[in-house]
Amino acid sequence: MLVEVNLKPLQGTRFQPTGFPDLGAATYQAADSTSMLLVESAQSMANRMEAVCWDEGNNDWSQALKGLPFIQVIDKDGMPLTNSVLESHRINSPYILESKDDAFFKKLRNELGVMEKGRVDLQLLAKTLLKYDVNSLLHGVFLAKKELAGGRLRLPRALSGFVEARDANVAASGGVKKDEVNPKGETKKGFGHVPFHRDEYTGRITAFFNLDLAQIRGYRLGRDVEDLLTVLAIYKMRKVLSEGLRFRTACDLEVDGDIRVNKPKGFIFPSLKEAEEVLPGLISRCKSYFAEPVITTVNFKE
């Protein structure tokens, strides 16, 4: 499924793109020599599509997703520390797999231990991930620990996204950090006037999403799971476009026009409300695949 939608700054015309150490903004030229700019990377969009699913106030899934499995990590006092939804590497988080309390790791190793030799059974891997950490089936995972099938257990992203801008131009500006008390003070210690420069950009912004339906079918977990993962992915895309486009202080965007589905042709992209209405029923139908209890608790001990 190939989806794209135009975006624009919420105010004005300038925006601040993602930046990288020793590189800065990722500017490049398209094949037709159009100046291009990466506004938000695939890895960052994956994090955003996970973050919008989480209710920080209640430390749980957002309302429509309640009942999905995830791994809750608690500290020595029994307080929530992190979880597999918010961790960058999901179930492969060191807070989950490197804890001195290795009860969950041993359980995982026992369930996946049949793949110590021979080819990796992707259906078994997918079934195990669905049981504990459904997000990994959409956003990918790499279980690097050698004790788990020699570190060969991995799934690529089934859902990915990125944001780029065409006809990108630099909007150079700057300012001064002022010190009216001691304008000529030692700047290394934070005193004195400190001038700085700032590069923002203008351009025509587009968000792109890609959902690999063949990969989801390739898990061979049945139609109910396929439907759940597909609608969950649509929910994530819609939720980011609805609530998750404030990438940075100087990069607050909004949707500019209708969502376009380039593949499959003729597919009507569901609204956020439609996805929210369908998800509880799909979650209920897949309940037998999930861990019991549905929230797996890991005690993190250093």
Backbone as a ProteinNet text record, in pm:
[ID]
protein_1_A
[PRIMARY]
MLVEVNLKPLQGTRFQPTGFPDLGAATYQAADSTSMLLVESAQSMANRMEAVCWDEGNNDWSQALKGLPFIQVIDKDGMPLTNSVLESHRINSPYILESKDDAFFKKLRNELGVMEKGRVDLQLLAKTLLKYDVNSLLHGVFLAKKELAGGRLRLPRALSGFVEARDANVAASGGVKKDEVNPKGETKKGFGHVPFHRDEYTGRITAFFNLDLAQIRGYRLGRDVEDLLTVLAIYKMRKVLSEGLRFRTACDLEVDGDIRVNKPKGFIFPSLKEAEEVLPGLISRCKSYFAEPVITTVNFKE
[TERTIARY]
85.3	0	89.6	75.8	155.7	66.1	98.8	15.5	101.8	47	118.4	19.6	69.7	-15.3	73.4	24.9	99.1	85.2	191.6	193.7	236.7	207.4	253.3	277.3	362.1	381.9	251.7	232.6	111.7	104.3	220.4	229	347.5	330.3	439.5	475.6	599.4	645	772.2	836.8	964.7	944.3	1038.7	1036	1178.9	1197.2	1328.3	1328.8	1414.4	1417.3	1495.9	1490.2	1574.6	1720.9	1806.7	1949.7	2028.7	2149.6	2233	2371.5	2433.6	2567.5	2666.8	2749.1	2853.4	2797.1	2666.3	2604.6	2511.2	2434.7	2335.1	2212.3	2149.6	2030.8	2069.6	1983	2008.9	1950.7	2033	1991.3	2050.5	1978.6	2024.2	1949	1986.5	1919.7	1848.1	1726.2	1652.4	1712.5	1666.2	1719.9	1700.5	1595.7	1571.2	1635.1	1729	1804.5	1723.2	1603.8	1525.6	1594.9	1602.4	1662.8	1567	1618.1	1536.7	1591.6	1504.4	1541.2	1467	1539.7	1475.2	1425	1293.6	1233.6	1226.5	1191.1	1183.5	1219.7	1308.6	1361.9	1267.4	1294.6	1212.3	1218.9	1338.4	1350.3	1275.9	1278.3	1205.5	1054.6	1009.3	866	815.8	899.7	860.2	836.9	928.2	911.6	784.2	754.1	634.5	506.9	509.9	391.6	366.9	469.5	450.8	405.3	467.8	437.8	291.2	231.3	92	-5.6	42.3	-43.3	-46.5	35.6	54.7	-7.8	-78.5	-138.2	-43.9	35.6	135.1	69.9	-44.8	-110.1	-152.1	-195.2	-241.9	-141.5	-26.4	76.2	15.9	-54.3	-122.4	-145.2	-189	-228.8	-336.3	-348.1	-462	-589.2	-703.1	-827.4	-860	-845.1	-883.7	-794	-675.8	-578.5	-567.6	-647	-638.8	-667.9	-586.8	-598.9	-489.8	-411.5	-297.1	-183	-102.4	6.7	125	190.6	317.4	392.8	518.5	603.8	628.2	589.2	608.5	733.1	825.2	945.7	927.1	953.5	942.8	1079.4	1097.8	1224.6	1220	1323.9	1334.7	1225.1	1161.6	1052.3	915.4	914.4	788.6	721	793.3	737.4	769.2	677.5	702.6	830.3	914.8	1041.6	1036.8	995.5	979	893.5	874.7	795.8	833.1	788.4	827.3	764.4	660.9	600.1	689.1	749.2	826.6	976.1	1024.7	1166.5	1202.6	1317.5	1358	1366.2	1410.7	1425.5	1320.1	1212.2	1098.7	1140.8	1106.1	1134.6	1284.9	1365.5	1511.1	1575.8	1496.6	1549.5	1639.6	1751.6	1836.1	1765.1	1666.2	1591.1	1503.1	1479	1398.6	1486.2	1590.2	1669.8	1800.3	1842.4	1970.4	1954.2	1832.9	1810.9	1869.6	1922.5	1972.3	1858.6	1738.3	1620.1	1581.7	1629.4	1617.7	1502.6	1400.3	1287.6	1222.2	1198.6	1134.9	1229.2	1356.2	1451.9	1455.2	1453.8	1454.3	1327.5	1215.1	1089.3	1096.5	1150.4	1163.3	1258.8	1367.6	1465.3	1404.6	1323.6	1259.2	1161.9	1089.2	989.7	1053.6	1171.3	1238.9	1357.4	1380.5	1499.8	1507.9	1396.2	1398.2	1470.8	1502.4	1570.1	1719.1	1775.5	1919	2000.1	1949.2	2016.2	1915.7	1968.9	1882	1823.5	1731.1	1670.1	1577.8	1569.4	1480	1335.3	1252	1109	1039.3	1015.2	958	816.2	742.3	607.2	611.7	702.3	716.7	764.2	859.2	906.7	792.8	715.7	603.8	498.6	470.7	371	416	544.7	598.1	594.7	629.9	625.7	482.5	388.9	248.2	202.7	254.1	216.1	257.8	377.4	431.6	440.2	464.6	499.5	453.6	323.9	264.5	329.2	379.6	442.8	558.1	629.3	745.3	707.6	584.4	541.1	521	501.7	486.8	615.6	685.3	802	934.6	930.9	1053	1124.7	1215	1290.5	1416.3	1519.2	1642.9	1685.5	1661.6	1700.6	1846.7	1936.1	2078.5	2150	2087.3	2156.1	2184.6	2308.8	2349.1	2276.6	2227	2154	2018.6	1973.6	1846.9	1875.8	1885.9	1911.2	2035.9	2136.8	2262.7	2255.6	2155	2140.9	2088.4	2015.9	1967.9	1820.6	1755.6	1611.5	1583.5	1528.5	1500.9	1382.9	1312.3	1205	1223.6	1211.2	1218.2	1089.8	1091.2	970	863.4	743.8	629.8	564.5	574.7	520	634.5	647.8	751.9	696.4	765.4	723.4	840.5	832.3	932	866.8	930.7	879.7	992.9	966.5	1066.9	1005.2	1091.4	1045.9	1113.5	1036	1088.1	1107.5	1193.6	1223.9	1265.5	1352.7	1394.7	1494.7	1475	1565.3	1595.4	1718.5	1759.3	1699.9	1645.9	1602.6	1697	1806.9	1911.1	1870.2	1894.5	1866.1	1962.1	1938.4	2025.9	1976	2060.1	2022.7	2140.1	2112.8	2216.1	2160.5	2237.1	2206.3	2266.1	2181.2	2228	2262.1	2362.5	2402.1	2417.8	2313.2	2316.4	2403.6	2430.7	2512.7	2660.7	2703.5	2845.8	2858.2	2835.3	2834.2	2962.3	3075.4	3203.5	3254	3163.3	3203.1	3249.3	3305.9	3360.8	3247.9	3242.3	3130.5	3131.7	3250.3	3256.9	3183.6	3169.3	3098.8	2955.3	2913.3	2775.4	2754.7	2863.5	2851.4	2865.4	2834	2858.2	2753.2	2761.9	2678.2	2728.7	2639	2677.4	2591.2	2647.5	2571.4	2563.4	2456.9	2442.9	2369.9	2390.2	2318.7	2220	2124.3	2018.5	1973.1	1968.8	1919.5	1786.3	1682.2	1554.4	1535.2	1424.3	1404.4	1261.9	1245.9	1114.2	1108.3	988.8	975.1	836.9	810.4	682.4	697.7	625.7	647.4	546.3	595.9	509	548.7	449.2	471.1	437.7	522.8	504.2	496.2	404.1	390.8	386.5	444	448.5	413.2	307.1	267.2	281.8	369.5	398.3	295.4	190.6	83.6	131	223.1	276.1	354	427.7	500.8	404.3	298.3	198.9	133.7	98	41.4	144.2	272.3	379.3	401.3	348.7	357.3	274.2	173.4	87.8	20.7	-34.3	-101.5	-253.5	-305.4	-450	-509.3	-630	-695.9	-721.8	-759.9	-788.7	-665.4	-550.2	-426.7	-388.3	-404.9	-375.4	-461.1	-588.9	-678.7	-638.7	-603.9	-562.9	-439.6	-337.7	-213.9	-236.5	-320.8	-348	-421	-524.6	-600.4	-516.4	-434.9	-345.3	-248.4	-196.5	-106	-178.1	-300.8	-379.4	-405.9	-437	-457.3	-332.5	-216.8	-91.5	-68.1	-90	-70.7	-166.9	-291.6	-393.4	-364.4	-320.4	-297.1	-179.1	-74.7	39.1	-4.2	-81.3	-125.9	-223.2	-291.8	-388.9	-326.4	-232.8	-183.2	-31.3	40.6	184.7	273.5	228.9	307.9	386.7	392.7	481.8	617	696.8	823.6	925.2	927.6	1017.8	952.1	1012.1	955.1	934.1	1032.6	1024.2	982.2	915.9	866.4	731.6	632.1	495.6	412.1	371.3	308.5	162.5	90.3	-47	-71.7	-174.6	-210.4	-264.8	-222.2	-263.4	-326.9	-454.5	-523.1	-557.2	-605.9	-651.4	-536	-553	-458.8	-473.8	-360.9	-361.3	-309	-387	-344.7	-305	-175.5	-126.5	-137.1	-129.4	-149.4	-209.5	-305.3	-374.7	-470.7	-483.9	-568.7	-713.9	-777.8	-918.1	-944.4	-839.3	-858.9	-897.4	-1005.7	-1051	-987.2	-901.3	-827.5	-921	-935.9	-1029.5	-989.8	-1088.5	-1063.4	-1012	-961	-916.3	-1033.1	-1148.2	-1265.6	-1306	-1302.3	-1338.5	-1241.6	-1113.2	-1014.4	-1036.8	-1065.4	-1089.5	-1211.6	-1312.1	-1433.6	-1412.7	-1324.7	-1303.8	-1203.4	-1104.6	-993.2	-1033.4	-1121.9	-1155.3	-1206.7	-1288.3	-1338.2	-1227.9	-1135.7	-1023.8	-932.4	-908.9	-826	-890.7	-1020.7	-1092.8	-1082.1	-1091.3	-1085	-946.2	-843.9	-706.4	-655.5	-742.8	-701.4	-630.9	-669.5	-610.4	-462.7	-417.2	-276.6	-189	-250.9	-176.2	-135.1	-33.7	10.5	-100.7	-96.3	-192.9	-116.4	-119.5	-192.8	-132.3	-210.6	-170.3	-51.3	-31	85.4	189.5	303.2	412.3	502.8	527.7	607.8	750.1	845.9	987.6	1045	1108.7	1176	1318.8	1349.1	1484.5	1576.2	1679.2	1779.9	1917.5	1994.8	2128.8	2229.9
-117.8	0	123.6	207.4	329.4	450.5	530.1	643.4	768.3	880.8	1007.3	1120.5	1227.2	1342.3	1465.6	1576.4	1701.7	1762.4	1825.6	1895.3	2039.8	2123.9	2262.6	2312.2	2414.4	2469.8	2524.7	2503.9	2552.9	2704.8	2769.3	2914.4	2950	3050.6	3096	2996.1	3004.4	2917.9	2841.4	2876.1	2813.7	2695.8	2602.1	2487.7	2439	2371.2	2317.2	2166.8	2117.3	1973.8	1897.5	1766.8	1684.1	1711	1692.8	1713.3	1595.7	1580.8	1467.5	1515.9	1452.6	1493.1	1491.3	1594	1606.5	1616.7	1631.1	1641.9	1760.8	1782.1	1887.9	1841.4	1931.3	1895.8	1805.8	1709.2	1615.4	1671.7	1743.3	1799.3	1714.3	1705.1	1623.1	1665.6	1607.9	1637.4	1514	1533.3	1424.9	1398.3	1292.3	1257.1	1368.1	1450.2	1560.2	1690.5	1679.7	1793.3	1883.2	1840.4	1916.9	1913.6	2027.7	2031.9	1969.2	1873.9	1796.2	1810.6	1782.5	1791.7	1684	1610.2	1514.8	1589.9	1591.5	1663.4	1574	1447.9	1353.2	1214.6	1145.2	1017.2	901.7	787.1	667.5	622.3	629.1	584.2	677.3	806.6	901.7	885	861.1	842.2	715.6	611.8	490.7	523	599.9	639.2	720.1	807.7	892.4	809.8	710.2	626.5	536.5	514.7	441.3	535	652.3	745.4	788.6	807.7	853.6	745.6	622.8	512.9	501.8	580.9	563	676.8	641.4	738	753.7	860.7	881.1	895.4	961.9	985.3	857.8	759	632.9	519	548.9	447.4	322.3	345.5	235.8	278.5	182.1	213.4	321.9	393.8	482.9	398.7	460.7	389.9	282.9	312.8	218.9	95.9	103.4	-5.5	-89.7	-57.3	-132.7	-280.6	-364.3	-508.3	-565.5	-479.3	-527.3	-562	-661.6	-700.6	-604.9	-585.5	-513.4	-557.2	-516.9	-554	-430.8	-437.8	-328.5	-356.7	-262.8	-275	-191.8	-253.3	-181.1	-177.3	-77.3	-64.7	-143.3	-128.2	-206.4	-174.1	-56.7	-17.8	-53.7	-123.4	-162.7	-53.2	54.7	166.3	150.7	195.8	185.9	258.7	190.2	246.8	277.6	180.7	198	81.8	71.3	-39	-61.6	-172.2	-211	-123.8	-47.7	42.6	164.3	214.1	337.9	315.4	196.3	169.4	166.2	225.1	237.6	102.7	-0.4	-131.9	-230.9	-176.8	-257.2	-374.8	-495.7	-610	-633.1	-578.9	-593.7	-490.5	-417.5	-318.6	-385.2	-322.4	-379.1	-384.4	-297.9	-300.9	-425.6	-488.4	-610.7	-735.4	-733.5	-854.5	-859.6	-748.5	-747.1	-735.4	-745.1	-737.3	-859.9	-837.9	-950.7	-1042.7	-989	-1073.2	-1122	-1240.1	-1287.6	-1385.3	-1376.7	-1470	-1460.2	-1336.8	-1323.3	-1367	-1333.1	-1374	-1525.9	-1596.1	-1742.2	-1795.2	-1731.7	-1772.4	-1753.6	-1639.1	-1610.3	-1708.8	-1738.7	-1832.8	-1971.9	-2011.9	-2142.8	-2149.3	-2041.2	-2041.1	-2032.9	-1971.9	-1956.2	-2050.4	-2133.8	-2217.5	-2319.7	-2354.8	-2454.8	-2404.2	-2273.5	-2216.9	-2196.9	-2264.2	-2251.9	-2296.2	-2394.6	-2443	-2444.7	-2437.1	-2441.2	-2305.3	-2305.8	-2182	-2123.7	-1991.1	-1922.9	-1944.5	-1986.5	-2005.3	-1871.3	-1797.2	-1663.3	-1666.8	-1773.4	-1783.6	-1796.4	-1877.9	-1892.7	-1762	-1694.9	-1566.6	-1466	-1458	-1363.5	-1396.7	-1525.1	-1566.8	-1529.4	-1543.4	-1508.6	-1358.1	-1281.4	-1135.6	-1086.5	-1148	-1112.1	-1138.1	-1241.6	-1278.4	-1172.5	-1116	-1025.8	-879.3	-853.3	-717.6	-695.4	-672	-663.4	-555.3	-448.4	-340.6	-389.4	-491	-540.9	-597.6	-643.6	-698.1	-589.2	-466.3	-355	-275.7	-251.6	-162.9	-237.2	-369.3	-446.8	-471.3	-567.8	-602.9	-677.4	-665.8	-741.8	-790.9	-918.6	-978	-1021	-932.9	-949.3	-1044	-1078.8	-1164.1	-1301.8	-1345.9	-1472.4	-1591.4	-1573.6	-1683.4	-1708.6	-1615.5	-1631.1	-1662.5	-1790.6	-1836.9	-1773.4	-1752.8	-1699.1	-1555.1	-1481.8	-1342.1	-1325.9	-1425.7	-1422.4	-1384.8	-1354.1	-1330	-1183.6	-1160.2	-1023.1	-1017.4	-907.6	-877.9	-734.4	-709.8	-572.2	-497.5	-367.2	-288.7	-329.9	-355.4	-372	-236.8	-146.8	-11.4	88.3	173.8	276.1	407	513.5	645.7	741.5	845.4	951.6	1077.4	1190.2	1318.8	1389.4	1437.1	1511.9	1635	1724.9	1849.4	1866.2	1908.2	1938.9	2089.6	2126.5	2268.5	2334.9	2266.8	2315.2	2429.6	2531.4	2645.9	2682	2728.5	2769	2904.6	2914.4	3043.4	3074.2	3143.4	3170.8	3286.6	3271.2	3378	3362.3	3432.3	3422.6	3508.7	3527.3	3608.3	3625.3	3680.6	3703.7	3667	3587.6	3566	3684.9	3767.7	3894.9	3884.5	3958.4	3970.1	4118.7	4180.2	4324.2	4358.1	4258.6	4283.6	4288.1	4191.7	4182.6	4140.1	4233.1	4199	4134.5	4162.8	4110	3997.1	3937.6	3829.8	3705.7	3611	3489.1	3400.2	3387.6	3316.3	3166.8	3110.1	2967.5	2933.4	3032.5	3011.9	3063.1	3107.9	3152.6	3301.4	3376.8	3521.5	3587.1	3716.3	3794.7	3777.6	3865.1	3853.3	3735.9	3649.1	3534	3532	3574.9	3568.4	3423.5	3391.8	3257.6	3267.1	3164.8	3159.3	3042.5	3046.5	2945.9	2925	2800.9	2767.3	2694.5	2756.3	2688.3	2670.4	2611.5	2581.9	2613.7	2631.7	2638	2527.3	2487.7	2384.1	2322.1	2237.2	2166.4	2031.5	2016.4	1903	1791.5	1667.7	1550.9	1441.8	1383	1266	1140.2	1040.4	913.6	799.5	705.8	587	463.7	353.9	229.3	114.9	44	-73	-196.3	-287.4	-407.7	-516	-521.7	-618.5	-761.1	-778.4	-912.4	-965.4	-878.5	-921.9	-963.2	-886.7	-921.2	-1055.5	-1077.3	-1207.2	-1317.9	-1284.4	-1382.8	-1433.9	-1363.8	-1414.7	-1541.5	-1559.9	-1679.4	-1701.5	-1593.1	-1599.9	-1592.8	-1592.7	-1595.3	-1459.6	-1462.4	-1341.2	-1241.3	-1289.3	-1196.6	-1114.1	-1179.5	-1107.9	-1013.1	-1057.2	-969.7	-843.8	-861.5	-745.8	-654.5	-714.1	-633.9	-550.3	-612.7	-540.6	-432.3	-459.7	-360.8	-240.1	-264.1	-152	-78.4	-151.2	-85.9	6.9	-37	47.6	171.6	154.5	268.7	365.5	311.1	394.9	476.9	413.8	482.8	596.6	569.8	674.4	790.2	758.1	861.7	940.1	871.6	937.9	1034.6	995	1085.3	1209	1188.3	1301.3	1390.3	1333.6	1410	1480	1410.6	1460.9	1467	1412.6	1396.1	1469.8	1583.6	1655.5	1772.5	1783.6	1883	1815.7	1814.3	1742.9	1812	1943.6	2024.7	2159.1	2242.2	2373.9	2453.5	2447.3	2523.5	2435.7	2324.5	2237.4	2180.4	2267.2	2231.7	2231.8	2113.4	2099	2057.9	2068.8	2021.2	1964.9	1881.3	1820.3	1926.7	1919.5	2015.9	1941	1906.7	1833.9	1691.7	1614.5	1478.2	1378.7	1269.1	1157.5	1088.4	1055	986.1	843.3	746.3	606.6	566.3	548	513.3	364	282.5	137.6	89.9	-2.1	-54.5	49.1	49.1	145.2	130.2	243.3	243	220.7	199.4	176.6	307.8	304.7	422.4	417.6	513.3	513.5	547.8	457.8	482.9	605.1	665.7	778.6	726.1	815.8	777.8	722.7	785.1	739.8	599.1	571.3	437.6	332.8	364.4	270.4	247.3	354.5	343.1	257.4	263.8	186.1	37.5	5.1	-134	-206.1	-134.1	-197.5	-280.8	-233.5	-316.8	-455.5	-464.6	-594.4	-683	-624.5	-701.4	-750.1	-664.1	-703.5	-820.1	-814.1	-921.2	-1053.3	-1047.3	-1169.1	-1233.1	-1154.5	-1205.7	-1235.4	-1225.1	-1235.8	-1367.3	-1473.9	-1604.8	-1612	-1519.4	-1516.1	-1444.2	-1366.7	-1278.6	-1350.7	-1295.5	-1347.9	-1332.4	-1414.1	-1406.9	-1399	-1286.3	-1163.5	-1091.9	-1002	-939.4	-845.5	-794.9	-711.4	-798.6	-816.7	-893.8	-799.7	-831	-744.2	-797.7	-708.7	-741.1	-653.1	-714.7	-640.7	-610	-481.1	-445.6	-434.6	-517.8	-515.6	-504.4	-406.8	-385.4	-479.5
0	0	0	-100.5	-112.2	-92.2	8	47.9	53	9.1	22.8	46.5	107.3	136.6	147.1	95	103.2	242.6	287.1	415.2	393.1	490.6	485.3	627.7	643.4	777.6	834.1	962.5	1028.1	1023	1029.9	1017.6	929.1	846.1	761.8	654.3	606.3	497.2	531.5	642.6	677.9	772.8	767.5	858.7	882.1	993.2	1029.8	1004.8	915.6	887.3	992.5	984.6	1069.5	1037.1	1134.8	1113.3	1165.7	1116	1153.3	1195	1294.5	1338.3	1222.3	1214.9	1112	970.5	958.2	826.4	817.8	923.7	920	845.1	774.3	696.1	579	548.4	438.9	310.2	234.8	105.9	-5.8	-116.5	-228.3	-353.5	-466.2	-592.1	-643.5	-692.4	-756.7	-895	-960.1	-1091.7	-1194.2	-1175.2	-1268.9	-1221.9	-1127.2	-1073	-980.4	-943	-846	-710	-644.3	-511	-410	-333.1	-240.2	-98.3	-2	139.1	217	300.5	390.3	512.7	530.8	643.5	766.8	747.9	860	807.7	878.9	833.9	865.1	803.3	825.4	970.8	1030.2	1169	1264.2	1234.9	1318.8	1302.4	1180.3	1157.3	1225.8	1231.2	1303.9	1451.1	1509	1649.4	1669.6	1575.6	1587.9	1572.1	1483.7	1465.2	1585.9	1665.5	1790.9	1902.2	1908.4	2017.9	2019.5	1900.9	1897.1	1942	1956	2002.1	2154	2221.3	2364.8	2443.6	2549.5	2641	2760.3	2759.5	2864.8	3002.5	3006.9	3135.2	3205	3127.8	3185.5	3170.2	3107.9	3084.4	3019.9	2910.4	2841.2	2696.7	2616.9	2480	2480	2370.1	2353.3	2351.9	2371.9	2400.2	2296.8	2168.9	2063.5	2058	2120.2	2109.5	2235.7	2336.4	2462.1	2436.7	2497.7	2476.8	2389.8	2322.7	2246	2341.8	2307.5	2397	2389.4	2502.3	2506.2	2630.5	2639	2751.9	2837.4	2963.2	3058	3142.2	3143.8	3225.4	3352	3466	3593	3661.6	3748.3	3820	3950.8	4031.6	4155	4255.9	4238.5	4327.8	4271.6	4157.9	4096.9	4017	3988.3	3912.6	3764.1	3675.8	3531.9	3491.7	3417.2	3371.4	3222.2	3143.7	2999.6	2950.2	2819.7	2764.9	2619.6	2564.8	2429.1	2321.9	2356	2258	2235.9	2341.3	2334.1	2314.3	2341.8	2323.6	2174.8	2140.8	2000.2	1929.5	2000.7	1938.6	1987.5	2045.4	2085.5	2174.5	2139.9	2226	2241.8	2152.1	2160	2252.5	2326.8	2420.4	2524.7	2559.6	2665.8	2800.8	2821	2946.4	2955.6	2840.7	2837.3	2833.7	2751.5	2729.4	2807.8	2868.4	2939.7	3091.1	3139.6	3284.1	3354.4	3474.7	3553.3	3596.5	3601.5	3619.5	3480.4	3444.8	3306.7	3285.3	3367.4	3355.1	3217.8	3170.6	3039.7	2929.2	2940.4	2837.5	2824	2935.8	2931.2	2864.6	2894.8	2831.9	2680.8	2639	2496.4	2430.1	2496.5	2440.6	2426.3	2522	2513.1	2396.2	2372.6	2265.8	2127.8	2120.3	1991.3	1976.4	2076.8	2079.1	1967.8	1907.7	1800.8	1677.3	1674.5	1557	1579.8	1681	1706.5	1585.3	1513.5	1392.8	1278.6	1157.8	1041.3	1007.4	915	868.7	975.2	974.2	1067.6	1024.3	1116.5	1091.7	1115.2	1007.1	1019.7	1075.1	1046.8	1101.2	1253.3	1304.5	1449.4	1512.2	1447.1	1498.3	1502.7	1393.8	1388.5	1493.8	1512.3	1611.4	1752.4	1779.9	1911.8	1933.8	1831.8	1843.7	1861.7	1791.1	1807.4	1950.8	2010.1	2146.7	2248.4	2230	2331.9	2289.6	2161.5	2118.4	1974.9	1957.6	1824.4	1738.6	1799.7	1723.9	1637.7	1684.9	1611.5	1475.2	1460.8	1332.5	1228.3	1271.4	1178.1	1161.8	1272.3	1267.1	1259.5	1261.5	1246.3	1377.5	1373.6	1494.1	1452.8	1535.1	1516.7	1654	1680.1	1808	1795.8	1839.9	1811.8	1907.9	2019.3	2116.7	2056.6	2070.8	2009.1	2071.2	2194.7	2259.1	2193.4	2110.6	2039.1	1892.8	1862.5	1725.2	1665.6	1750.1	1700.6	1653.8	1700.8	1659.2	1518	1468.1	1329.1	1316.6	1428.2	1424.4	1393	1277.3	1237.9	1141.4	1148.1	1053.3	1005.5	874.9	825.8	858.9	841	861.2	759.5	808.2	718	691.7	789.1	777.2	789.6	690.8	697.2	643.4	675.3	628.6	631.1	552.3	555.1	500	524.3	476.1	403.6	283.5	209.5	145	101.4	38.8	-96.5	-195.9	-329	-341.9	-437.3	-460	-329.2	-256.6	-125.3	-138.3	-58.1	-53.8	90.6	113.2	247.4	281.1	401.7	456.7	572.6	540.9	639.8	729.5	857.1	953	1070.2	1177	1292.2	1405	1503.5	1617.7	1711.7	1827.5	1928.2	2065	2138.6	2279.5	2353.4	2409.9	2464.7	2613.4	2652.2	2792.5	2822.4	2875.4	2902.5	3023	3106.8	3225.6	3189.3	3110.1	3074.5	2929.2	2835.7	2693.2	2643.2	2706.1	2660.7	2750.3	2826.5	2916.3	2842.5	2918.1	2858.2	2805.6	2675.8	2612.8	2644.6	2669.6	2700.1	2829.3	2915.3	3041.7	3036.7	2917.9	2903.3	2917.7	2937.8	2949.9	2812.5	2805.5	2685.5	2577.6	2475.4	2356.8	2272.4	2229	2146.4	2020.4	1907.2	1781.9	1731.7	1662.8	1606.2	1472.9	1389.7	1262.3	1265.8	1177.7	1176.5	1032.6	989.6	856.1	867.7	815.7	796.7	646.4	607	465.5	423.4	294	232.2	126.7	88.4	-13.1	-9.8	-107.7	-116.7	-45.9	65.1	155.6	127.9	126.6	108.7	207.2	270.9	356.9	277.9	288	217.8	319.6	294.8	378.9	289.7	339.6	264.3	358.4	329	407.6	319.8	359.4	281.7	316	238.4	262.9	238.6	143.3	115.6	236	303.1	422.5	532.5	550.1	652.6	621.4	495.3	457.1	475	453.3	465.2	606.3	706.1	843.2	859.8	772.6	772.8	908.4	961.3	1091.3	1079.5	958.8	941.2	908.1	857.1	809.7	922.1	1039.2	1149.4	1185.8	1193.3	1226.7	1113.8	990	876.2	882	910.1	919.3	1034.7	1149	1264.6	1232.1	1174.6	1144.7	1040	941.8	837.2	893.6	972.6	1029.6	1133.8	1209.3	1305.3	1233.1	1119.4	1040.8	989.1	941.8	894.4	1009	1125.5	1244.7	1274.7	1270	1298.3	1199.3	1071.7	970.7	994.1	1015.2	1038.8	1167	1270.6	1399.1	1389.3	1318.6	1298.6	1221	1116	1034.7	1110.5	1207.6	1285.3	1405.3	1472.3	1600.7	1612.5	1515.9	1535.3	1438.5	1386.5	1286.5	1343.9	1474.5	1535.5	1557.3	1452.8	1457.9	1548.8	1542.4	1623.4	1647.5	1734.8	1763.7	1636.2	1546.2	1421.2	1304.1	1333.3	1226	1267.9	1265.1	1303.6	1176.4	1131.4	1000.1	1012.7	900.6	892.4	753.9	743.7	615.5	521.6	396	294.2	177.1	189.6	83.1	123.8	28.5	54.8	50.9	123.6	116.7	-18.1	-79.2	-208.3	-189.6	-234	-229.6	-371.1	-393.5	-527.1	-555.4	-452.4	-463	-331.5	-335.8	-453.6	-512.7	-641.7	-709.8	-664.4	-640.2	-602.4	-455.3	-375.4	-232	-164.1	-88.5	-13.5	125.2	153.7	280	395.2	493.4	603.9	686.4	747.9	837.6	971.5	1053.3	1187.4	1268.3	1256.9	1331.3	1289.1	1160	1111.6	1165.2	1166.3	1220	1369	1442.6	1587	1616.6	1531.9	1554.2	1527.2	1433	1392.7	1482.7	1533	1603.8	1726	1814.7	1931.4	1894.1	1790.6	1747.1	1692.1	1615.4	1561.2	1673.1	1772.5	1886.8	1961	1978.8	2047.9	1971.8	1838.6	1757.1	1760.5	1788.3	1789.1	1929.8	2027.6	2168	2198.5	2131.5	2160.5	2122.1	2038.3	1998.2	2101.2	2189	2278.7	2407.2	2471.7	2601.3	2704.4	2806.2	2916.4	3049	3117.3	3084.6	2963.9	2905.7	2780.1	2798.7	2919.7	2950.5	3019.9	2955.4	3013.1	3092.3	3217.4	3303.7	3316.4	3296.1	3312.3	3422.8	3520.3	3627	3582.5	3565.4	3522.4	3642.8	3641.4	3747.4	3683.8	3728.7	3672.7	3737.6
[MASK]
++++++++++++++++++++++++++++++++++++++++++++++++++++++++++++++++++++++++++++++++++++++++++++++++++++++++++++++++++++++++++++++++++++++++++++++++++++++++++++++++++++++++++++++++++++++++++++++++++++++++++++++++++++++++++++++++++++++++++++++++++++++++++++++++++++++++++++++++++++++++++++++++++++++++++++++

